[in-house]
Amino acid sequence: MDTNRLSELYHLACARSQEVLVELYEDLHDKDGQPIKGDEDWVKARIQQAVKEIRTELSLINSAIQEI
């Protein structure tokens, strides 16, 4: 894999991770922009989902590095 392709994969994985975090932030607020509180189980599950998605993106970077 050449350097440009590796850089593209880094960008892709980081951009997707950023999207996941933005979606998480938005999901943690109600339609009026107030932080969601009182539903700790939902918040915890939503965070776990985001972590899983970000780990998948970081795994893409690890796989790319191994191909070098």
Phi and psi in degrees as a GROMACS rama.xvg file:
@    title "Ramachandran Plot"
@    xaxis  label "Phi"
@    yaxis  label "Psi"
@TYPE xy
-84.6974  170.451  ASP-2
-64.5571  -38.2335  THR-3
-63.396  -43.7876  ASN-4
-64.2729  -40.4052  ARG-5
-61.9499  -43.5492  LEU-6
-62.8033  -39.8102  SER-7
-61.1881  -42.3633  GLU-8
-65.801  -39.6546  LEU-9
-58.5087  -48.0977  TYR-10
-60.7417  -46.7859  HIS-11
-58.6539  -49.7266  LEU-12
-64.2683  -41.3705  ALA-13
-69.8286  -39.4444  CYS-14
-64.368  -42.7725  ALA-15
-64.6411  -40.0799  ARG-16
-61.5995  -40.8749  SER-17
-64.1097  -41.4876  GLN-18
-60.3369  -41.0661  GLU-19
-61.1417  -43.0241  VAL-20
-67.4558  -38.2826  LEU-21
-64.5177  -44.0595  VAL-22
-62.0768  -40.2327  GLU-23
-60.4461  -48.1929  LEU-24
-57.1499  -45.9  TYR-25
-65.269  -41.1273  GLU-26
-65.4437  -26.1529  ASP-27
-82.2244  6.39916  LEU-28
-126.31  146.942  HIS-29
-80.8912  -178.085  ASP-30
-64.0271  -18.5778  LYS-31
-94.0258  2.08832  ASP-32
86.2946  9.17686  GLY-33
-89.3194  140.995  GLN-34
-61.5187  138.428  PRO-35
-73.7799  130.909  ILE-36
-139.225  157.215  LYS-37
91.6055  -11.6358  GLY-38
-118.285  65.0299  ASP-39
-59.5655  -37.4583  GLU-40
-64.1081  -41.853  ASP-41
-65.591  -45.1353  TRP-42
-60.0827  -45.9566  VAL-43
-60.8029  -44.4638  LYS-44
-64.7884  -38.904  ALA-45
-67.1617  -38.6972  ARG-46
-65.1253  -43.6194  ILE-47
-60.9542  -38.3916  GLN-48
-63.3257  -44.253  GLN-49
-63.459  -42.3444  ALA-50
-60.9569  -42.0854  VAL-51
-61.6399  -43.8044  LYS-52
-65.1438  -41.182  GLU-53
-67.7415  -39.4098  ILE-54
-60.7429  -36.3803  ARG-55
-61.9342  -42.724  THR-56
-66.7701  -40.9523  GLU-57
-66.5283  -31.3061  LEU-58
-64.6281  -35.119  SER-59
-59.781  -42.2287  LEU-60
-63.9812  -44.9315  ILE-61
-60.1148  -41.9265  ASN-62
-63.5907  -41.0426  SER-63
-63.3506  -41.0398  ALA-64
-62.6298  -38.4106  ILE-65
-68.1476  -21.5082  GLN-66
-80.6963  -12.0979  GLU-67
